[in-house]
Amino acid sequence: MGMSLPSSWLSIDGSEPQYHEVKLPISRHTWLPFADVPHSYDHVALYNDLKNAYPEGFVIRGCPPEISQLFHALRHDTCRTGVDAVIDLSDRSHFDGKKVLAALKRGWRHGSVEEIPLNKDHADRLQLLISESSHAGKPPLKHLFRNDPLNASRCFVFRSFSGHWLACLTLTRQTENAYRTELMIRNRHAPGDIMECLIADAAEILRSEGAAELSLGEVPFMLHEDDNRPLSIIERLLFSAAPLFRHAYDYHGLYHFKNKFRPVWRTMRLCAGPGVWLSPSLLVELAHSMGFIDLLTDRTLFHWLEPSS
C-alpha cells in the first residue's frame, strides 16, 4: 500500500520533499497543507525532515492514525478534527446499499462517466463547471484540497447524452495503490444522483487497475463512532462550536452522503510539530488561512439578510 500521508499529500519519485507552505499570520508557525514526499521516505524520515526544515514550528491537518500516533508518541500536540471516508476497492459491498443502487439507477438515465486527460483545454471547461456549481459566488475554502484540476492525478466527468459536462471528480494518487478525492463538483441544475455514478465508475476503474483504496475525503467536526477516548479541552471547544457553523458548511449532509457507501471511517487529526501548542487562537489562525472565517461571515450575513418566507 505504501506509507500513509496526510490529506492531499503525494508520494513521488523524487529525492527531496517539496512542501507547500502557508505562514500563519500571528504565531508565524508554518501550516503545510500539501507536500510531495519521496517514495523512499518513511514516517520517521519525514518527521525529521520537517523538524529540520521548520524549526520555528509547523502544523499539519488531515493526519491519518499512523502519523498522529507518531506525533503522540513524541509527546507533540494533536487534536481530532474529523473522520475520513475510505472505500476498500476489494469490497464491492460499498455499492450494494439500497440508497446507492437507487441513485445509480436514476443517475445513469442522464448520461455516462468518462475519464478525461488533464490538459489546459479541459481545465478551462472544468473551471466553467466550477463556476456553475452551487459553491459559485461564495468565498472559497483554500488549501484544503488541490482545487486546481491540473494539480490532480486523474479526472472523471459525468457527460450528458447531449455532450454537456454535468459533474466532475478529481483524484490524487497518494501512493501506488491508494487514491484520494480532491474535487467533487456538480452543476447546480444537474441531478444529484450523478455523483454516485461518478464515484462508482471511478472506483471500478481503479479496482480494475489494481488499486486498493479510494478515500472520499474528510468530514470535519465528526467523531468516529468507536472512538470513545475523552475529548481534550481543545477538542471539546471545537466539537461544541461546530453546530454554530452548519449554516455555512453542512458537514452533516456531507457525512450522510459519504456514509451511503458504507465506508471505513478513520479518525483524522491536526498535528503540531515541536514547540507548537494547538490553542484556540491557533485554530482561529488556521480557520482564517483556509478561508473558513470569510465563508462563515458571508453565509451568516446571507442568513440574516435573507427575506423570510
C-alpha positions in Angstrom: 0.0 0.0 0.0 2.8 2.4 0.8 3.3 5.0 3.5 0.1 6.7 4.6 0.2 10.5 4.2 -1.8 13.5 5.3 -4.8 14.6 3.2 -3.7 15.8 -0.3 0.0 14.9 0.2 1.5 12.8 -2.5 4.2 10.2 -2.8 6.6 10.9 -5.7 9.7 9.5 -7.4 11.9 12.5 -6.4 14.7 12.5 -3.9 13.7 15.6 -1.8 10.3 16.5 -0.3 8.6 19.6 -1.7 6.4 21.4 0.8 3.6 23.9 0.1 3.8 26.4 2.9 1.3 28.8 4.4 2.6 31.1 7.1 0.1 31.7 9.9 -0.5 35.4 10.4 0.1 35.8 14.2 2.0 32.8 15.5 4.2 32.7 12.4 4.1 28.9 12.5 4.0 27.2 9.2 1.0 25.3 8.0 1.8 22.6 5.5 -1.5 21.8 3.6 0.3 19.9 0.7 3.5 18.2 0.1 5.2 15.8 -2.4 7.2 13.2 -0.5 9.7 10.7 -2.0 8.7 7.0 -2.0 11.9 6.3 -0.1 10.8 8.2 3.0 9.1 6.5 6.0 7.3 8.4 8.7 10.4 8.9 10.9 12.4 10.3 8.0 9.6 12.6 7.0 9.2 13.8 10.6 13.0 14.5 10.9 13.0 16.4 7.6 10.0 18.6 8.8 11.7 19.3 12.2 14.9 20.4 10.4 13.1 22.4 7.7 10.7 24.3 10.1 12.5 24.9 13.5 10.0 27.7 14.2 7.2 25.2 14.3 4.8 23.6 11.9 1.2 22.3 11.7 -0.3 19.5 9.5 -4.0 18.8 9.2 -5.7 15.7 7.8 -3.3 13.3 9.6 -4.3 9.6 9.5 -3.8 7.4 12.5 -0.4 6.2 11.5 1.0 9.7 11.5 -0.9 11.1 14.5 0.3 8.1 16.6 3.9 9.1 15.8 3.3 12.7 16.9 1.5 11.4 20.1 4.4 9.1 20.9 6.8 12.0 20.6 4.5 13.9 23.1 3.5 16.5 20.5 0.1 18.1 20.5 -2.6 16.5 18.4 -6.3 17.3 18.0 -9.1 15.2 16.5 -10.8 17.2 13.7 -13.0 14.8 11.8 -13.2 11.5 10.0 -12.1 10.2 6.6 -14.3 8.0 4.4 -12.3 5.2 2.8 -13.6 2.7 0.2 -11.9 -0.6 0.2 -11.8 -1.3 -3.5 -11.7 -5.1 -3.0 -15.1 -4.9 -1.3 -17.9 -4.4 -3.8 -20.5 -4.2 -0.9 -19.7 -0.4 -0.7 -22.0 0.0 -3.7 -24.7 -2.6 -2.8 -26.7 -0.5 -0.4 -30.3 0.3 -1.4 -29.7 4.1 -1.5 -26.7 3.8 -3.7 -28.3 1.3 -6.1 -31.3 3.5 -6.4 -29.2 6.6 -7.0 -27.1 4.8 -9.7 -30.3 3.7 -11.5 -31.6 7.2 -11.6 -28.3 8.8 -12.4 -27.4 6.7 -15.4 -30.6 7.9 -17.1 -28.9 11.3 -17.6 -25.6 10.3 -19.2 -22.4 8.4 -18.5 -19.0 8.7 -16.8 -15.7 9.0 -18.7 -12.1 9.8 -17.7 -10.5 12.8 -19.4 -6.9 13.8 -19.7 -5.9 16.8 -17.6 -4.8 19.5 -20.0 -5.3 23.2 -20.5 -8.4 22.9 -22.7 -10.1 20.5 -20.2 -9.0 22.6 -17.3 -10.9 25.6 -18.8 -14.0 23.5 -19.1 -13.7 22.3 -15.5 -13.3 25.9 -14.3 -16.6 26.7 -16.2 -18.2 23.8 -14.4 -17.0 25.1 -11.0 -18.5 28.5 -11.9 -21.8 26.8 -12.5 -21.8 24.8 -9.2 -23.7 25.7 -6.0 -20.5 27.0 -4.5 -20.0 29.7 -7.1 -20.3 33.2 -5.6 -19.3 32.1 -2.1 -15.9 32.8 -0.6 -13.8 29.7 -1.5 -12.1 27.4 1.0 -8.4 27.5 0.5 -5.5 25.0 0.9 -7.9 22.1 2.0 -7.6 20.2 -1.3 -5.9 20.5 -4.6 -8.5 22.7 -6.2 -6.6 23.4 -9.4 -7.6 20.4 -11.7 -4.2 20.4 -13.3 -2.7 19.6 -9.9 -4.7 16.4 -9.6 -3.6 13.0 -10.9 -6.9 12.0 -12.7 -10.2 13.4 -13.5 -13.6 11.8 -14.3 -16.6 13.7 -15.7 -20.3 12.9 -16.0 -21.3 13.7 -19.5 -24.9 14.2 -20.5 -26.2 12.4 -23.6 -26.1 15.8 -25.3 -22.4 16.2 -24.5 -22.5 18.6 -21.6 -20.3 18.1 -18.5 -22.7 17.9 -15.5 -20.2 17.0 -12.8 -16.6 16.1 -12.2 -14.4 14.1 -9.7 -10.7 14.7 -9.4 -8.3 12.4 -7.7 -4.7 12.4 -6.5 -2.6 9.3 -6.3 -1.3 9.3 -2.7 0.6 6.0 -3.0 1.0 3.3 -5.7 -2.4 1.7 -4.7 -4.3 4.5 -2.9 -6.2 7.5 -4.3 -7.8 10.4 -2.7 -10.8 12.5 -3.8 -9.9 16.2 -4.2 -12.9 17.9 -6.0 -16.5 16.7 -6.3 -18.3 19.4 -8.4 -21.8 19.3 -9.8 -23.6 21.8 -12.0 -26.2 23.3 -9.6 -29.0 22.4 -12.0 -27.9 18.8 -12.6 -29.5 15.8 -10.8 -27.8 14.9 -7.5 -27.7 11.2 -8.3 -25.0 11.6 -10.9 -22.4 12.0 -8.1 -22.9 8.4 -7.0 -22.4 7.3 -10.7 -19.1 9.2 -10.8 -17.8 7.6 -7.6 -19.0 4.1 -8.5 -17.5 4.2 -12.1 -14.2 5.7 -10.9 -13.9 3.1 -8.2 -14.5 0.3 -10.7 -11.8 1.6 -13.0 -9.3 2.0 -10.1 -10.2 -1.5 -8.9 -9.6 -3.0 -12.4 -6.1 -1.4 -12.4 -5.2 -3.0 -9.1 -5.7 0.0 -6.7 -6.6 -0.9 -3.1 -8.4 2.1 -1.7 -10.2 5.3 -2.6 -10.6 8.0 0.0 -13.8 10.1 -0.4 -12.2 12.8 1.8 -12.6 14.1 5.3 -15.8 15.1 7.0 -14.9 17.7 9.6 -16.4 18.1 13.1 -17.4 14.4 13.3 -16.1 11.7 15.6 -15.6 8.0 14.8 -18.4 6.1 16.5 -15.9 3.7 18.0 -13.6 6.5 19.3 -14.5 6.6 23.0 -11.4 8.4 24.3 -12.2 11.5 26.3 -12.1 14.8 24.4 -9.2 17.2 25.2 -10.1 20.8 26.1 -9.4 22.0 22.6 -11.4 19.1 21.1 -14.4 19.9 23.3 -14.2 23.5 22.2 -14.0 22.5 18.5 -16.9 20.0 18.5 -19.1 22.1 20.8 -18.8 25.1 18.4 -19.3 23.0 15.3 -23.2 23.3 15.3 -22.8 27.1 15.0 -21.1 26.6 11.6 -23.7 24.3 9.9 -25.4 27.2 8.1 -22.0 27.9 6.4 -20.7 24.3 6.0 -23.2 21.4 6.1 -20.9 18.8 7.4 -23.9 16.6 8.5 -25.1 16.5 4.9 -21.5 15.7 3.7 -21.3 12.8 6.2 -24.7 11.3 5.2 -23.7 11.4 1.5 -20.4 9.7 2.1 -21.9 7.2 4.6 -24.2 5.9 1.8 -21.2 4.0 0.6 -20.7 2.3 4.0 -17.0 3.4 4.0 -14.3 2.5 6.5 -14.2 5.6 8.7 -10.9 6.6 10.2 -10.1 9.4 12.6 -8.2 12.4 11.3 -6.1 14.8 13.4 -4.4 18.1 13.4 -0.8 17.5 14.4 1.7 20.1 15.7 5.4 20.0 15.5 7.9 20.5 18.4 7.1 23.6 20.5 3.7 24.2 18.9 0.6 24.2 21.2 -2.8 23.8 19.5 -4.5 26.7 21.2 -7.9 28.3 20.4 -6.0 31.2 18.8 -4.1 28.9 16.6 -7.3 27.2 15.4 -8.6 30.7 14.6 -5.4 31.4 12.6 -5.9 28.2 10.6 -9.6 29.0 10.0 -8.6 32.4 8.7 -5.9 31.0 6.4 -8.2 28.3 4.9 -10.9 30.9 4.1 -13.4 29.5 6.6 -13.9 32.7 8.5 -14.7 34.6 5.3 -17.1 31.8 4.3 -18.7 31.9 7.8 -19.1 35.7 7.7 -20.6 35.6 4.2 -23.1 32.8 5.0 -24.0 34.4 8.3 -24.8 37.7 6.7 -26.7 36.0 3.9 -28.7 34.0 6.6 -29.6 37.2 8.5 -30.4 39.3 5.4 -32.3 36.6 3.5 -36.0 37.5 3.4 -38.2 35.2 5.5 -40.7 33.2 3.6 
